[in-house]
Amino acid sequence: MNGVTGRMGGNQHLARSIAAIRAEGGIKLADGSSIWPDPILVGRNVEKLGKLAAMHGIERWSTDLAACLSNRDDTIYFDAQTTELRAPAVLAAIEAGKHVYCEKPVATNLAEALELVRKANVAGIRHGVVQDKLFLPGLLKLRGLIDTGFFGRILSVRGEFGYWVFEGTDQPAQRPAWNYRKEDGGGIVLDMYCHWRYVLDNLFGGVRSVLCLGATHIPERVDESGHSYRATADDAAYGIMELDGGVIAQINSSWTVRVRRDDLLVLQVDGTDGSAVAGLRDCVVQPREATPRPVWDPDSPQPINFYDGWEPVPDTGPTENAFKTQWELFLKHVVCGDPFPWDLREGAKGVQLAELAMRSWRERRFVDVPSLAL
């Protein structure tokens, strides 16, 4: 496990996924056996690695990735490093014959991402990419509504993602400084359009074209050491995407917005027979028969409370951490051969959309999204 000293790697992948699986006694299989992950933590900071290992009762940790990859007993390589470090390390793992599971973006550009796909396929290893939002309770409820035909014909998807990330002056920033430096693989388009690709593709229809306008609203920030630096990467992106079937998706992504909505990510789906609004965990619906009939009259107080007439989609039972759910599926894919469609090619599709979105921004026009050819 490389890169778990970072926020996402340490919290979601180590503490809430692998350590949680170990605490539960492993993943129970139908034949009564269990999959027991035995991680070795890899990174550059000796002190952080030692503390993490002790915290989670893990015996093995190392700063020598090459030595770890040479150990035949460790069969899976996981990468949650910063983006610009990911592709070379994943390639080294593939060449060492390891199965690969990694965070997104899988690379900083499409050419690198496709090279990983080709090398992995030639090597015959199993590979997967984190696509955690598909396993969030709110989006699982959306999936259920789509499968039952609740929406009728889906017309549009409107997404709002983000929150205010402090500049580091009066309050510490909630995200690391590299996120705002393009030269270090930062930028909200590269980060979030990889998410939007798999969310849209899997729930609403394949992305056919994209129009994107990015911005660097905050030009200067302060890093973790208290030093000012110039923000060279985009911190906001405003996008429109055409999907298969004529669905239109509009998604705003911003680290420079103050939240006045139900959650940090909200997706509103409108269809001929009903609408839904989903956050990370909750989802509410308004069917056609409960839809109000507003009349435009700006000279009178609005008589309709537009929050009325929406009903929550009930929980169907306890839900697992989204990252842990996908980890369990990947481990069963490696050990048992269970299906796992979220592979490096799917990860490359996210990088493709991000790259085309940045091209759209440069050229100030819609850009078509072609089929991904290897």
Secondary structure, DSSP 8 states (H G I E B T S, - for coil): -BSTTSHHIIIIIIIIIIHHHHHTTSEE-TTS-EE----EEE-S-HHHHHHHHHHTT--EEES-HHHHHT-TT--EEEE-S-HHHHHHHHHHHHHTT-EEEE-S-S-SSHHHHHHHHHHHHHHT--EEE--GGGGSHHHHHHHHHHHTTTTSSEEEEEEEEE-B---SSSS--SS-GGGG-GGGT--HHHHHHHHHHHHHHHHT--EEEEEEEEE----EEE-TTS-EEE--S-SEEEEEEEEGGG-EEEEEEESB----SSSSEEEEEEESSEEEEE-SS-EEEEEGGG-------TTS-----TTTT-EE----S----HHHHHHHHHHHHHHH-------HHHHHHHHHHHHHHHHHHHHTS-EE------
